[in-house]
């Protein structure tokens, strides 16, 4: 952090360090609110006398709100100004967190979590967009790496912090903590972020309500198709996917006709952005496999206790938190395009290692593979975000930042369903809790062999992009 303080300061009294601190806190909160709620689900099931599928909506409502609305709020920030919208998003997040803490019924808690997700969508979309306005271009990679580190810290901190708070005070305390931290982030954003952040001044520019509704419905249908059914694909999932496909077609048609589209179709045809979004989806799909497959392999194939499984699973987030800022500095020094490819190469190697080493060397092999995979992911994220945002105009930064975050979320929800299904197929069972150790080990090998192939496709996309730039 000492190096951050040496960066040139923003206009007036708002320092770059203060701006980065406020953005970092906003990014930490958005990821913390996901992981801290997961650990509360068994407690909530007892507190509200509800089934596990019912209390799962406490997590689902939050994730669906982010996924469905993140691009739209990014565009809204471009139109009305990013600082006021970020402050409003943090205020909504804090108020919704308080409402969740006070909720007397499960339905009200779920509604509060949906509103909290809307606030988090604003936070996730605008933190990346703000980097170009608060940090010198030569330090963009370091800033992106710092934001990646804070996201990893939030993910890693959630289960342990949530467990301590629930045990000591009760489940309502996890939402009260979010409310307090949200207020602190809101005050920091108001104090340190530049008030003159870009907004579109043309009165003819209007917010695309039709596009927003179509995109939100499309993304919500897709996310529900990937998350409902608890790993089993049925008619409902198929119908939701069909609705998502229809919504995507209608969205493209609507955006081609409207004067002020939510997403300019020319942006999607841009080689750099289109490739970056595709790579982001592929990489996030692969990274989700570690969370879906890892716990079953460690507990069923290696026979680890719950405590040991949790300890081994924490290696990834800890390594991610430690190497995020370093990855960003490497991007600043060596260039974003080359580091995208380097990060993907590490990811391919990490997936191959996960397919081979754990079965040969047990826990040590799994840990070694994760320590190869995770730095590759952080390097890719910092470089990919930097390469995209460096060439985007001020008037489009919010929506493009939202699209980057959306592509990551779509990869995560896709990875949950697809990689989980691949794992079950290779293990030749639908009930993983009762699968034989050798079946689980085979499923692990097969899943990460496929994951290596997906990351190799992403690396091929990056290679083609670099070749085109040099022509």
N, C-alpha and C positions, 0 to 999 in steps of 0.2 A: 504493500500500500504506500510505502514511502515514495516509490517512483511515480505513482499516480499524482501525488501532491506536487510534483515538479512540472506537471503538464501546464500549458498556458491556461489562464483563467478565462471563464466566460465573461460576458459583458457585466458591467456594474459590479455588485459585491458577491455575485453568485459564483463560487469557485467550481472548477471542473471536478474536484474531489467531492464536493458536496452534492453536485448533480449526479455523479456516479453512485454515491452512497444512496441517494433517494431512489434511483433506478434499480439498484441492486436489492434494496429492501422490497420494492414492489415485485421484482422477479422471484425473490425467495418466498414471499407470501403466497403467490399463485401456485407454486409447487408444494409448499408446506400444507396448504389447505386440502390438497388431494390425499397425500399420504397420512396426514394426521387423522382424517376421517375414517380411513380404511380400518385402522386398529380399533375404532370404537364400534364397529358393526355388531359384534357379539353382545356388547353391553346395551346397545340401542335395541336389539331384538328382545332382550329381557325387559328393559325399561318400558317399552311400548307394547309388549306382549304381541310381537309381530314376527312373521316368518322371515327367514334370511332373504328370499327374493324381494320381499317388501322393503326391508331396510337397505338393500343394495341400492335402492333409488336415492338414498342420501348421497352416494358417490356418483351414481349415474346422472342425476339431475345437474350436478355441478359440471361434469365433463360434457354433457350434451349442450348446455348453455354456452360453454366456451367454444366448442366445435362449430355450433350453428351460427354464432354471431361474431366470431373474431375478425373475419374479413370486413364485415359491415362496420364495426366500431373503428377499425383502422381507417377506413375511408371517411367516416364521420370526423375523425381527428384531423384529416387533411383539410376538411371543409370548414370546421369551426375553430380550429386551433388545438394543438395537442396538449398544452399544459392545462387549460381549463377542463378538457375532457378527462385527462388522467386524474386530476384532482377529484372530479365528479365520480369517476370510477372507483377511486379509493374510498370516497365517502360512502358510496353505495355498498362496496365490499364490507366496510366497517359496520354500517347499519344492518346489513343482512346477517353478518356474523353475530351481532347482538340479538337480532330476532331469532336466529337459530338457537342461541344459548337459552333463550326464554321460552322457546316453543313448547306449548302444553300437549301437542299432539303430533304424531308422525307426519301427517299430511302437511301441517304448517312448517315442520322442520324441512321437509323436502322442498316446499315452495321457497323457503328462505335460502336453501342451498342453491336453487336455480338462480335467484337474484345475486347471490354471492358469486356464482359462475359468470354472470353478466359483468360484474365488476372486475373479476379476474380476467375476462376476455379483453377488457379495456387495458388492463395492466400489462398483459402479455403482448398485445399488439403494439402498444405505444412505447414500451421500454426500448425495444430494438430500434424503432423509428427515431427516437430521441438521440441515439448515439451520434448521428451525423451533425447534430446541432450543439452538442456539448463537448465533443472530443475532437482534437485535431485529426485530420485524415490519416496521418502517419501512425496514430495510436488506435485506429479503429479495431484492429485485431485484438489488442489487449483488452479493450472494453468489451468486445463480444466474448472473449474468454472469461472475463470476470462475471458477466451475466450467466454464462454457462456454469460457472462454479457455484454461483448463488442458487441456481435452479437445482443443481446436484445436492447442495447442502440442505435445501428445503425438503427434497425427497428423502434424504438419509435421516434428517432430524425428526421427521414426522412420526414414525412408529415409536421411537424411544421417548420423545417428549410426550406424545399422546398417551403412551402407557403409564408414564409417571403421573401425569395430571389426572387421568381417569382413576388410577389407584388411590391417589391422595385426596382428590377433591370431588371427582365425579365427571361424567361425560360433558356436562355443560361448560366446564372450564376450557375445553379445547377450542370452543368457539369464542369464548371471552378473550382468550389469548390472541386470536386472530383479529378481534375487534380492536384491542389495544394497539397491536402492531400496525393495523391498518390506519388508525388515527395518526400514529407517529410517521408512517410513510406519507400520508396526505400532507402533514405539516412540512415535512422535508421537501416534498415535490413543490409545494407552494413557495417555499423559501429559496430553493436552489435552482430550480429549472428555469430557463429563460422565458420571460413573459412574451417575448416577441416571436415565439415559435411559429413557423409558417402556417398560414391558412389561406384558402382560396378566396380572393376578394371579389371575383366576378359574380355579380348578383344573378346572372343567368345560370350559374352552376347550381344545380339542385341535388339533394340527396335522393338516390334511386331507391324508392320505397318498394316498387314492384320487384326489382332485382334482389333487394334484401330479403323479402319474403320468400321468393323462389329459392334463393341460395340457402336460407336457413332451413326451409322445409326439406330440401334435397339432402343437406348434410345431416339433419336430424334423422331422416329415414335411413341413410346409409349407416350412421353410427348405431342406431337401434338394430339394424339388420346384423351388424357385426357383434353386438353385445347381448342380445336377447337369446333365450334358449339354452344358456349355460353350456355352450359347446356343441349343441345339437342343432343341425340345420333342418328346418321344416318349412311348411307352406307359408307361415307368417314371415319368416326370414326372406323367402323368395319374393313375396309380395312387397316387402319393404325395399328390397333391391330393385324391383321393377319400378316402384315409385321414385326411387332415387335416380334411376336412369332417365325416366320421363322428366323429372324435375331438372336434370342437367341439360337435357335438350331444350326445354322451355326457357331455361336461364340463358343459354347461348343465343337463342332467337330473340329474347327480350333485350339482351345487352347490345345486340347488333342494331336495334331500332331506336333505342332511347338516346336522347341528346347528351345526357350526363350519366353514363353508365357507372354502376358500382365498380366493375372491373373492366377496363378497356381490353377488348379482345386482342389488340395489338401487343399488349404486355405478355399475354400467354403465348403469342407466336414468337416472342423474343427468344433467341437461342440461349442466352445466358440464364434468364429467369426460368424458362421452361425446363431446361436441364437441371437447374438447381432444385426446383420443386420436385421433379421426378426422383432425383438422388435422395432428397430428404425423406420422401415416402419410403423408398426402399431401405434406407439405413435405419429409420425408426421402426419399420416392420421387423428387421433383424434384431435390433436391440430389445424389442419387446419379448422376443423368444427367450432371452436370458431370465426374464421375470416369470414367464409362463412355464418353461421347461425346468429351469434350475432347481426350484424347490422340490419337485417330484424326483429328480435325479439324485439330489443330495440325501433326501429322506428315504426313498424307496430302494435305489440302486446301491447307495453307499451306507445306508443304515444309520445316518446321523440323527441325533435327537433334535427336537424343535429348537432348543437353544443354540446348538451347534449349527443347524441349518441357517438360522437367522444371522449368526455371526459370520458365516461364510458368504451369505448373500450381501452382507454389508460391505464387503471388499470393493465391489463395483462402485457404489456411490462415494465411498471414501476416496478411492483412487481418482474418480472423476472430479471430486471437489479439489483435490490437491494439484491436479495437472491442468485445470481449466485456464488459469491465468498464464501459466507457462506456455500452453498451446497458443494463446492469443499473441504473446510476444514473438513466438516463432513465426506466426503468420505475418506480423508486421515486418519482421526482418527478412524473410525469405520469399514473401509474396503469396497471395491468396490462392491463385490457380494451382501452383505447384503443391501447396499444402493440402488442397482438396484431394489431389491424387495420392499424396503421401498418407493422409488419414485413411483413405479408402484401402490402400495397400495394407495398412496395419489391421483394418477391420477384416479383410479377407484372411490374413494370417491368423487373427484371433478366432475367427469362425472355424477355420481348419483345425486350430489347436483345440477348440472346444469339442470338435467331432472326434478327436483322437486321444488327447492327453488324459482326460478324466478317467476313461476306461482303463488306461495303462497305469496311471499313477495316483488315482483316487483324488482326495481333496487337494493335494499339492498340485496335481495336473489341472484341476478345475481353477484353482486360484491363479496359477501361472497364465492360463489362457485368458482369464478375465483381466489380468493386469496388462495383457497385450491388447485386448479388444477395447478397453475403456479409454486409454489415451488416444487411440485412433479415432474413437467417436468424438471426443472433445476437440481434437485437431480438425476433424472434418467439419464439425458444427461451427467453430470459430471462423474457419476459412470460407466455408460456404456462405454464411451470413455476411461476412465482409465483402466477398466478391459480388454479391447481389446488391447490397445497400450502397456500395461505393459508386455505382453508375446510375442510381435511380434519382430522378429529379425530386425537388422538394415537394411538389404537389402530389406525388404518388407514394411517398415514403410510408405513410400510415397503412395504406391498403396493401402494399407489397410486404411490409413487415407482418401484417395479419395473414397474408398468404403463406409466408414462410412458417409461421406458427401453426397454421391450419394443416400444411403438408406434414408437419411433424405429428400432430394429433391424429390425422388420418392414418399415418403409418402405425401409430400405437394401437388404435382400435382394430386396424386390419391385422396387425401382428397377433393380437389377442386371439382372434378367431382363426386365422389361417394357419399360423404356426402351431397353435394349440391342436388344430385338427390334424396337421401333418404329424405331430408328435403322437397323437392317439392312434392314427393310422399305422405308423411304423411300429408302435408298441403292440398293435393288434388287440386293443381293448378300448372300451368306452369308459370304464371305471378305473381311472388311473390309481385311485387309492388302494386298489387290490391287485394291481399289476405285479407280475413277478419281476425281481430285480434285473434279470437278464433282458426282459422285454423293455423295461424302462431304459436300460443302457443302450439297447438297439435304437429305441426312439430318439434318444439324445444324439447319437451318431448321425442318424438319418436327417434329423431336423437341422443340425448345424452344417451338414454337407449342403443341404438346400440353401441355407443362409449364406454360405460361402459363395454359392452361385449367384444369389441376388446381389451381394456386394460386388462381385466381379462384374455384373451388368452395370452397376453404378459406376465402377471404375472405368468401364468402356465408354460410358456417356461422358465422363470427365475427360478422358483421353481425346475423344472426338472434339470436344469443346476447345481444348488447348490447341489441337491441330488446326482448327478453323481460325483461331485467333492469330496464328502465325502465318496464315496464308495472305 
